[in-house]
Structure formats: C-alpha cells, structure tokens
Amino acid sequence: MSQKLPLGHWAPFAARAVETIGASRFPKALTDALRAVVPFEFTVIFGYHGDARPIDIYDDFPAAKRKVMVDDYQEGPYLLDPFYLNSVAPTTSRLVRLRDLAPDRFYQAEYFRNYYVQTGLAEEIGFIVDVGDTVSVVISAMREEKVFSAREFRDLDAVFPFVAACARRHWSGLRAEFSDAPTSQRPRLPELIDGAFQSFGRHLLTAREAEVVEYLLKGYSAEATGKSLGISTGTVRIHRRNIYAKLRVGSQGELFSSFISALAEME
C-alpha cells in the first residue's frame, strides 16, 4: 500500500490552489500542489471541446520544447493524440497514463515516431476532467528521465477528487473560449482526412478508406483496425495498398507527413 500523503507539506499548496480559483494564478498554483505530492519536470494544461483546436490554458515549457509540445501540436498532431481522443466530453474523469490510452501499435506509429518522440519525454500522465458544457480539461504531468512509479501514480490518484473539484469550479466557463460554431458543424477526423487529401488534388478516398487511414494514423495495427471496423485483417491490408496508391505514398511515414502538410494547407 502507498504511504499516506505528507499532508503537512501538501496542505499549504492545496490551500493556495483553492484561494486562487477564478484568478489567472490558479493553473500554476494547482501545478505546484501536484508537485508537492510527486515531482515532475513539465506541465501543460489543454482545454478540449469537440473537434475544435485545443486551447493551451497553461504550460511551463522552455521555448524550444514549447514549440513542439504546444505550437506544433495545435497545428494538427492533436487529432491523433490519445489524450485528445479520450477527452471529448462527456468523458470519464480520471488520472491515466498515456500508454494505457494508446492503441496497440502506438509506439510504432508515425504520430509517435515523427512527432511525439521529439518531446523527449519518458512518460506523460494526465488528469482528465470533464468540466461541463461539453468541455474537458487535461492536466498533464511529464517526466524526462524516468516513468512514474506505481506508488507515485497512486499518490497522485489520491488527490484526483481535489484536482477535479478545483478544475470544475475554475474552468466552468471555458466553453466561451472556443469558437461559437456548434460542435456538430465541425469536421470530424474522417472528414478532415478526406478534405486534407482532397486539397492535394488527388483521388478522393472512399468512406471505408478514410476510416482505415484514421486507424492507421492513430496507431492501430491491421488486426486491431479490422476488429474495430468489423472486417478481416486481409481486407485492411488491401485497403491500405489502395490508399497508398491513390495518395502516391509508399509508407505510413509518408502518409503521416502528407496528412499533417494537408492540414496546414486547409488553414
């Protein structure tokens, strides 16, 4: 069993977080309270609402790392981020490791190899909080040198009710920060895939091919893709060959690069 939290050490930080609810100092105060429980190097807090571009609420990255973790992320890779994909409200509020959200081939997929590896992180864990009004917030704690131990994870999970209560109170009006366009009118990932590749003037993908591309980009194996779509692994591989031919790419790496480039063209 995990030892009890050192309340005498943590309580003042927690009190400061409560005192700053509603003020611009709150995100940092909440981060300080979490670091009083378990140390970690970096924090970023993103707000998510449907398919809208995530809002960078707070981060403490140095400039170079911020470019990768925030600026580049908001340009399109967020669409393949397991935290984003599991945070569309209404969602289950919880503390979770990235690796527990990720598909079976996530660490071999191009999102990880071409984008996420640039972060240089050993591990990322996130407090996913549904703050209401179809908005969720993810408070990420990141380490460069070592993963969070089971005990450290349990200690952070023990303060989750406190984190969630504070987050819901502070970010209850976050919906106003997003576009006024209804979520239902925003393009979803399959439509973005289709639109992105259409912008290159190439053959449009079929609806099924767009679905297969979505799973490939997210990091699902052919087996997992087939299971999710209710088709055979062989059929998935046939679709993949057809997709590569239509889009004139020869690998998943080229597919990922083309997708990100196409998203930029759609801005």
C-alpha positions as CSV (number, residue, x, y, z in Angstrom):
1,M,0.0,0.0,0.0
2,S,1.1,3.6,-0.7
3,Q,2.1,5.6,2.3
4,K,-0.2,8.4,3.3
5,L,0.4,11.8,1.7
6,P,2.6,14.2,3.7
7,L,-0.4,16.4,4.5
8,G,1.6,18.9,6.5
9,H,3.7,19.6,3.4
10,W,0.9,19.4,0.8
11,A,-1.9,21.3,2.6
12,P,-0.5,24.8,2.2
13,F,-0.1,24.2,-1.6
14,A,-3.6,22.9,-1.8
15,A,-4.9,25.9,0.2
16,R,-3.2,28.2,-2.2
17,A,-4.8,26.5,-5.2
18,V,-8.2,26.9,-3.6
19,E,-7.6,30.5,-2.8
20,T,-6.7,31.3,-6.5
21,I,-9.7,29.6,-8.1
22,G,-11.1,32.2,-10.6
23,A,-7.7,34.0,-10.8
24,S,-5.0,33.8,-13.5
25,R,-2.6,32.3,-10.9
26,F,-4.7,29.2,-10.4
27,P,-3.1,26.9,-13.0
28,K,0.4,27.5,-11.6
29,A,-0.9,27.1,-8.0
30,L,-2.6,23.8,-8.9
31,T,0.6,22.6,-10.6
32,D,2.6,23.5,-7.5
33,A,0.2,21.5,-5.4
34,L,0.7,18.4,-7.6
35,R,4.4,18.8,-7.5
36,A,4.2,18.8,-3.7
37,V,2.8,15.3,-4.0
38,V,5.1,13.9,-6.7
39,P,7.9,15.7,-8.5
40,F,7.9,16.1,-12.3
41,E,9.5,18.4,-14.8
42,F,6.8,19.9,-17.0
43,T,3.1,20.6,-17.1
44,V,0.7,21.6,-19.9
45,I,-3.0,22.1,-19.5
46,F,-5.2,21.8,-22.6
47,G,-8.9,22.5,-22.9
48,Y,-10.8,20.4,-25.4
49,H,-14.2,21.0,-26.9
50,G,-15.4,18.6,-29.6
51,D,-13.2,18.9,-32.7
52,A,-12.2,22.5,-32.0
53,R,-8.5,23.2,-31.9
54,P,-7.3,22.7,-28.3
55,I,-6.7,25.7,-26.1
56,D,-3.4,26.0,-24.3
57,I,-4.5,27.1,-20.9
58,Y,-1.2,26.9,-19.2
59,D,2.3,25.4,-19.6
60,D,5.7,25.8,-18.1
61,F,7.9,24.6,-21.1
62,P,11.1,26.3,-22.1
63,A,10.7,28.0,-25.5
64,A,12.2,25.1,-27.7
65,K,10.1,22.5,-26.0
66,R,7.0,24.6,-26.1
67,K,7.2,24.8,-29.9
68,V,6.9,21.0,-30.1
69,M,4.5,20.5,-27.2
70,V,2.1,23.4,-27.9
71,D,2.7,25.2,-31.2
72,D,3.3,22.1,-33.4
73,Y,0.7,20.1,-31.5
74,Q,-2.0,22.6,-32.2
75,E,-1.3,22.5,-36.0
76,G,-2.7,19.0,-36.3
77,P,-1.0,16.3,-34.4
78,Y,-3.5,16.7,-31.6
79,L,-6.0,14.9,-33.8
80,L,-4.0,11.7,-33.2
81,D,-3.2,12.3,-29.5
82,P,-4.7,9.6,-27.3
83,F,-5.4,12.2,-24.6
84,Y,-7.4,14.3,-27.1
85,L,-9.2,11.2,-28.4
86,N,-10.2,10.1,-24.9
87,S,-11.2,13.6,-23.7
88,V,-14.1,14.5,-25.9
89,A,-16.8,15.4,-23.4
90,P,-18.8,13.8,-22.0
91,T,-15.9,11.7,-20.8
92,T,-14.9,9.7,-17.7
93,S,-12.9,12.0,-15.4
94,R,-9.8,10.1,-14.2
95,L,-6.0,10.1,-13.9
96,V,-4.4,7.9,-16.6
97,R,-1.1,7.1,-18.2
98,L,-0.6,7.8,-21.9
99,R,0.5,4.2,-22.5
100,D,-2.8,3.0,-21.1
101,L,-4.8,5.1,-23.5
102,A,-2.7,4.3,-26.6
103,P,-3.6,1.8,-29.3
104,D,-1.7,-1.4,-29.7
105,R,0.8,-0.1,-32.3
106,F,1.0,3.5,-30.9
107,Y,4.8,3.4,-30.2
108,Q,5.4,2.1,-33.8
109,A,3.0,4.6,-35.4
110,E,4.2,7.7,-37.2
111,Y,2.5,10.1,-34.7
112,F,4.9,8.7,-32.1
113,R,8.0,8.3,-34.4
114,N,7.6,11.6,-36.3
115,Y,6.1,13.8,-33.6
116,Y,5.9,12.6,-30.1
117,V,9.5,11.3,-29.9
118,Q,10.6,14.9,-30.3
119,T,9.2,15.7,-26.9
120,G,12.0,13.7,-25.3
121,L,9.6,12.5,-22.5
122,A,10.0,9.3,-20.6
123,E,6.3,9.4,-19.6
124,E,3.2,11.6,-19.6
125,I,0.2,11.1,-17.3
126,G,-2.9,13.2,-17.4
127,F,-5.8,14.3,-15.1
128,I,-8.7,14.2,-17.5
129,V,-11.6,16.3,-16.1
130,D,-15.0,16.9,-17.7
131,V,-15.7,20.4,-16.6
132,G,-19.2,20.5,-18.1
133,D,-20.8,22.1,-21.1
134,T,-19.1,19.6,-23.5
135,V,-15.7,20.8,-22.4
136,S,-12.9,18.8,-20.8
137,V,-9.5,19.7,-19.4
138,V,-6.4,17.6,-19.4
139,I,-3.7,18.5,-16.8
140,S,-0.6,16.7,-18.0
141,A,2.4,15.8,-15.7
142,M,5.5,15.0,-17.7
143,R,8.9,13.4,-16.9
144,E,12.1,13.3,-19.0
145,E,14.2,10.9,-17.0
146,K,12.0,8.2,-15.6
147,V,8.4,7.0,-15.5
148,F,6.1,7.5,-12.6
149,S,6.2,4.5,-10.2
150,A,3.1,2.7,-9.2
151,R,3.3,4.3,-5.8
152,E,3.6,7.8,-7.3
153,F,0.7,7.2,-9.5
154,R,-1.4,6.1,-6.6
155,D,-0.4,9.2,-4.6
156,L,-1.5,11.5,-7.5
157,D,-4.6,9.5,-7.9
158,A,-5.4,10.0,-4.2
159,V,-5.6,13.8,-4.8
160,F,-7.7,13.4,-8.0
161,P,-11.0,14.3,-6.4
162,F,-9.4,17.6,-5.1
163,V,-8.0,18.4,-8.6
164,A,-11.2,17.6,-10.3
165,A,-13.3,19.7,-7.9
166,C,-11.0,22.7,-8.3
167,A,-10.8,22.3,-12.1
168,R,-14.6,22.2,-12.5
169,R,-15.0,25.3,-10.4
170,H,-12.2,27.3,-12.1
171,W,-13.0,26.3,-15.7
172,S,-16.8,26.1,-15.6
173,G,-17.0,28.9,-18.2
174,L,-14.2,27.7,-20.5
175,R,-16.8,26.9,-23.3
176,A,-16.8,30.6,-24.1
177,E,-13.1,30.5,-25.1
178,F,-13.9,28.2,-28.1
179,S,-15.5,29.1,-31.4
180,D,-19.2,29.7,-31.4
181,A,-19.7,27.2,-34.1
182,P,-21.7,24.2,-32.8
183,T,-19.7,21.0,-32.3
184,S,-21.9,19.1,-34.8
185,Q,-20.9,21.5,-37.6
186,R,-17.1,20.9,-37.1
187,P,-15.4,18.3,-39.3
188,R,-14.5,15.1,-37.6
189,L,-11.3,13.3,-38.2
190,P,-12.5,11.1,-41.1
191,E,-13.8,14.3,-42.9
192,L,-10.5,16.1,-42.1
193,I,-8.6,13.1,-43.7
194,D,-10.8,13.2,-46.8
195,G,-10.6,17.0,-47.0
196,A,-6.9,17.2,-46.4
197,F,-6.0,14.7,-49.1
198,Q,-8.5,16.3,-51.5
199,S,-6.6,19.5,-51.2
200,F,-3.7,17.9,-52.9
201,G,-6.0,17.3,-56.0
202,R,-5.7,13.5,-55.8
203,H,-8.3,10.9,-55.9
204,L,-10.8,11.0,-53.0
205,L,-10.7,8.2,-50.6
206,T,-13.8,6.1,-50.1
207,A,-15.6,6.3,-46.8
208,R,-14.1,3.0,-45.7
209,E,-10.6,4.0,-46.8
210,A,-10.9,7.2,-44.8
211,E,-11.8,5.1,-41.8
212,V,-8.8,2.8,-42.4
213,V,-6.5,5.8,-42.7
214,E,-7.9,7.1,-39.4
215,Y,-7.0,3.9,-37.6
216,L,-3.6,3.7,-39.2
217,L,-2.7,7.2,-38.2
218,K,-3.8,6.7,-34.7
219,G,-1.5,3.7,-34.3
220,Y,-3.8,0.7,-34.6
221,S,-2.4,-2.5,-36.2
222,A,-4.1,-4.1,-39.2
223,E,-5.6,-6.7,-36.8
224,A,-7.0,-4.1,-34.4
225,T,-8.3,-2.0,-37.2
226,G,-10.1,-4.9,-38.7
227,K,-11.6,-5.9,-35.4
228,S,-12.9,-2.3,-34.8
229,L,-14.3,-2.0,-38.3
230,G,-15.7,-5.5,-38.5
231,I,-13.6,-6.5,-41.5
232,S,-10.8,-9.0,-41.9
233,T,-7.1,-8.2,-41.5
234,G,-6.5,-9.1,-45.1
235,T,-9.2,-6.6,-46.2
236,V,-7.5,-3.9,-44.1
237,R,-4.2,-4.6,-45.9
238,I,-5.9,-4.4,-49.3
239,H,-7.4,-1.0,-48.3
240,R,-4.0,0.1,-47.2
241,R,-2.4,-0.7,-50.5
242,N,-5.2,1.1,-52.4
243,I,-4.8,4.1,-50.1
244,Y,-1.1,4.3,-50.7
245,A,-1.6,4.0,-54.5
246,K,-4.3,6.7,-54.5
247,L,-2.2,9.1,-52.4
248,R,1.1,8.2,-54.1
249,V,2.8,7.4,-50.8
250,G,5.0,4.4,-50.1
251,S,4.9,4.2,-46.3
252,Q,3.0,5.1,-43.2
253,G,5.6,7.8,-42.5
254,E,4.8,9.5,-45.9
255,L,1.1,9.1,-45.1
256,F,1.5,10.9,-41.8
257,S,3.7,13.7,-43.3
258,S,1.2,14.2,-46.1
259,F,-1.7,14.3,-43.7
260,I,0.0,17.0,-41.5
261,S,1.0,19.0,-44.5
262,A,-2.5,18.8,-45.9
263,L,-4.0,20.0,-42.7
264,A,-1.7,23.1,-42.8
265,E,-3.0,23.8,-46.4
266,M,-6.6,23.7,-45.1
267,E,-6.0,26.5,-42.6
